Amino acid sequence: MNTPARILAVWRRNFLVWRKLAVASLLGNFGDPFLYLLGLGYGLGLYIGKMGGIPYMAFLASGILCSSAMNTATFEGLYSAFTRMNQQYTWEGMMATPLGLPDIVAGEILWAATKSLISCTAILIVAMLLGGVQTPETAWLALPVVFLSGLCFAAIALVVCALAPGYDFFIYYFTLLVTPMFLFCGVFYPLAALPHAAQMIAQVLPLTHAVALMRPLLTTLPLTHVGLHLAVLAAYAAAGYVLAVRLASRRLLR
Amino acid sequence: MSDAVVSARGVQKRFGEREVVCGVDFDIRPGICFGILGPNGAGKTTLIRMLLGMSPVSGGVYTLFGRPAGDREIRARVGVVPQMDNLDPDFSVRENLVVYARYFGIAPREAAPRAEELLAFAELSQRGDSPVSSLSGGMKRRLMIARSLINDPDLVVLDEPTTGLDPQARHLIWQRLRDLKRRGKTLVLTTHYMEEAEQLCDELMVLEHGRILARGSPRELMRAHVEPEVVELRGGLSDAGVEELCRNLELRREHVADTWFCYAEDARPLVSRCAGVPGLIFVHRPTNLEDVFLRLTGRELRD
C-alpha cells in the first residue's frame, strides 16, 4: 500500500460517515454564513454602501467564504478528530493496520479541507445569488483557495487536538486565535482600518492571507502578492502537519 | 530461532525511571497459541503494544516475522484484538468490516464477501445492518475478532479477549479461537483467567514486574511448580487445629484469607482425616494452573 492509498483510506472513512448525514451537515455548515451574508451584507450594507471601493456585500462575501473555510476545517480538526482520537479510539484501530500516524493525521487534514471545500462551494453559490460576486469568470478560483485554507486551518487545528487534554481546551484556541482572526483579519473591514501594530500582527495570521487572495478573485479589486499569500498558507499547513504528527506520536505512542 | 513468528531478545521498556519490561527473551513458534499470563501491571499489554509498534521498544531486539516490531508493512500479516473495543460507532456491523479492510488496501469488492464469511464465523450474520451500539458485550468482542481477521492474518494478537464476558459468551469465543488455531493461525493472547490459558494455550509465559517467572505448556508448568493434588480447608479451624490435622503428612500448606491450601502428591490420608472432623468444609481437587499462578506470583491482592 503506498502513501496516497493509506491517506485516502482515512479520508474515505470520514467521507462515508459524512455521507450518512450529508444534508444535515451541509445545512449546518452553510446556515451560519448565509445568515451573516443576509444580515450584515444586506442590512449593514444598506448603511455602509461601499467598503474598500466595492459594494459591502461583495466585500463581505469574500471574507465570509474564508472565515467559513476556517471554521469548518477548525471544527472538524478539533472536535471531530479529537473524538476519533480520544473517545472512539478510531485512530488506535487504524494504527493496528498498515496505517501510521503520519497517514492518519494527513487523512484527517485532507478530509477537513474537503469539508471546507464542500460547504464553501454551497456558500459561493449563495453569495453569487445574493450579488456578492462581481467577477463570476474568476470566481471558480475561489475553490482552490478555500481548499488550501482548509488544509492550513485543519493542520493548525490538529496541533491543538493533539495537545488537548479535553474538549474544554478548545475554548482557549477559539478565544485566543479563531475569534480574533474572524474579527481582525479583514473579513468585515479592510486591515487598513486597524492601528499599525495590529496590522503587523494580522499579517502573520493565516486568515489575513486567505482573505487577501480571495477578495480579488470575487471582486474588481487588484490581485497582489499572490506568491506570498500562497506561501504563508502552505507554510502553516506544512508546519502544522509536521508538528501535529510529532505531538500525536508523543501522545499515543508511549 | 529463524522460523519464529515473534522473537524477543533482551526486550526492555522504560517509562522514565520505571522499568516495566526488564529484558525478556522468548520465541513464539508458528501455529501455536501462546499465552502471556501475569497479574495486573506485569507488563503484558506493554509487550503487545511494543510488538505492534504502538509503543517504542526501549532496548533489546524484538522481531515479528523477522522484521523489527512495529514495521508498518508487517502489520498487514497481523490481526489485533485490543483490550478495549475500538469498533467504529459511526458504522454498522458489516460496514465496520468493510471499512477496516480498506485500511489494509483491500477493495470493497473483495472485502464484501469476506465480511459475510466473517459475520457467519462470529455468529453475527443476522446483525450485519445493526449499529455497533446495539450489540452486547459478547457480540462486540466477536465482531472485534472478526475484524481482526479481515486481512486474513498469519498472527492474531488478543489482549484479554474475554475479560468482562459472561460464561456463555466466553465459551463461544474459546471455540472460535480453537477454530483459528486449527486453520493454522498463530495466536498470542494475554489473560488473567487461568481456565482460559489452560483451555487454549500450547505454551505459556508467566510475567511479573516485567520479568518472566516461568514458561512451558500448562502441563509442564503444573508438574514443575505444584503437587498434583490439593485439599482446601475452610470453616473455623485454628492454626493448632490445622497443625494437628496435618501431623506427619507430606504436605505443603498455604494460608489465604479463611482458607488453607494443602498440596500433596497423594492427598487421600488427609481427606480421610478431614472426613472425621465435624463442621469442617473441605474440597479435594487436582491442582490447576491457578495454583501455579498463585504460587508463582504470590497471593496478596494487587491493585
Contacts between the chains, C-beta under 8 A, distances in Angstrom:
chain1	res1	chain2	res2	distance
A	1	B	76	7.7
A	1	B	104	7.3
A	1	B	105	4.0
A	5	B	105	5.8
A	6	B	103	7.9
A	6	B	105	7.9
A	9	B	102	4.7
A	9	B	103	5.2
A	9	B	105	7.4
A	12	B	99	7.9
A	12	B	102	6.2
A	13	B	88	7.5
A	13	B	99	5.5
A	13	B	102	7.2
A	13	B	103	8.0
A	16	B	91	7.4
A	16	B	95	7.5
A	16	B	99	6.5
A	17	B	90	4.3
A	17	B	91	7.3
A	20	B	90	7.5
A	88	B	86	7.0
A	88	B	88	7.0
A	88	B	89	5.8
A	88	B	90	7.8
A	89	B	84	6.7
A	89	B	86	3.6
A	90	B	86	6.8
A	90	B	88	5.9
A	92	B	54	7.6
A	92	B	82	6.9
A	92	B	86	5.1
A	93	B	86	4.2
A	93	B	87	7.7
A	93	B	88	7.0
A	93	B	100	7.1
A	94	B	103	5.6
A	95	B	52	7.8
A	95	B	53	7.7
A	95	B	54	5.9
A	96	B	52	6.1
A	96	B	54	7.7
A	96	B	75	6.7
A	96	B	78	7.6
A	96	B	80	3.9
A	96	B	82	7.2
A	97	B	75	6.0
A	97	B	76	7.6
A	97	B	100	7.3
A	97	B	103	3.8
A	97	B	104	5.5
A	97	B	151	7.5
A	98	B	72	5.2
A	98	B	73	6.1
A	98	B	75	5.3
A	98	B	76	5.2
A	98	B	103	7.1
A	98	B	104	6.3
A	98	B	105	7.2
A	99	B	72	7.9
A	99	B	103	5.3
A	100	B	72	5.4
A	252	B	54	7.5
A	253	B	53	7.8
A	253	B	54	6.1
A	253	B	55	6.3
A	253	B	56	6.3
A	254	B	15	7.4
A	254	B	55	5.8
